[in-house]
Amino acid sequence: MMMPRDTNAHGTIFGGVLLSYIDQAGAVEARRHTPYKFVTVAMDKVEFKQPVFVGDVLSFNTKLVKVGRTSMTIKVEVEAERFQDPTRSIPVTEALLVYVSIDDSGHPVPLAIAHGPA
């Protein structure tokens, strides 16, 4: 649930707050597919479709969409249940994120994907 501490001067949730949650959701999905450490290297095509308000409950839906030698691309779609109408979900944001698998020195390593895109 989004709270007042995350609002901007217009009374909506900061885009940067949403980006942080999107990155966390993408990382959870990435962790499902590799046992290695990984880092976020890109957030591509972030699209804010609708504002997010205080009291909205957000859902982050993730999907592995591409696997490279050392990288994986995760799509994150965000939906909001509005405080006034919790029976309806509204698409508010989506993004593509790229994570790269790394070793303890921070160098890219080949992925050991548990399973590919569905």
Secondary structure as the mmCIF struct_conf table of DSSP 4:
data_model
#
loop_
_struct_conf.conf_type_id
_struct_conf.id
_struct_conf.beg_label_comp_id
_struct_conf.beg_label_asym_id
_struct_conf.beg_label_seq_id
_struct_conf.end_label_comp_id
_struct_conf.end_label_asym_id
_struct_conf.end_label_seq_id
HELX_RH_3T_P HELX_RH_3T_P1 PRO A 4 ASP A 6
STRN STRN1 THR A 7 THR A 7
TURN_TY1_P TURN_TY1_P1 ALA A 9 HIS A 10
BEND BEND1 GLY A 11 GLY A 11
STRN STRN2 THR A 12 ILE A 13
HELX_RH_AL_P HELX_RH_AL_P1 GLY A 15 ARG A 31
TURN_TY1_P TURN_TY1_P2 ARG A 32 HIS A 33
BEND BEND2 PRO A 35 TYR A 36
STRN STRN3 LYS A 37 PHE A 48
BEND BEND3 GLN A 50 GLN A 50
STRN STRN4 PHE A 53 PHE A 53
TURN_TY1_P TURN_TY1_P3 VAL A 54 GLY A 55
HELX_LH_PP_P HELX_LH_PP_P1 ASP A 56 ASP A 56
STRN STRN5 VAL A 57 VAL A 67
BEND BEND4 ARG A 69 THR A 70
STRN STRN6 SER A 71 GLU A 81
TURN_TY1_P TURN_TY1_P4 PHE A 83 GLN A 84
TURN_TY1_P TURN_TY1_P5 PRO A 86 THR A 87
STRN STRN7 SER A 89 ILE A 102
TURN_TY1_P TURN_TY1_P6 ASP A 104 SER A 105
BEND BEND5 GLY A 106 GLY A 106
STRN STRN8 PRO A 108 PRO A 108
BEND BEND6 ALA A 114 HIS A 115
#
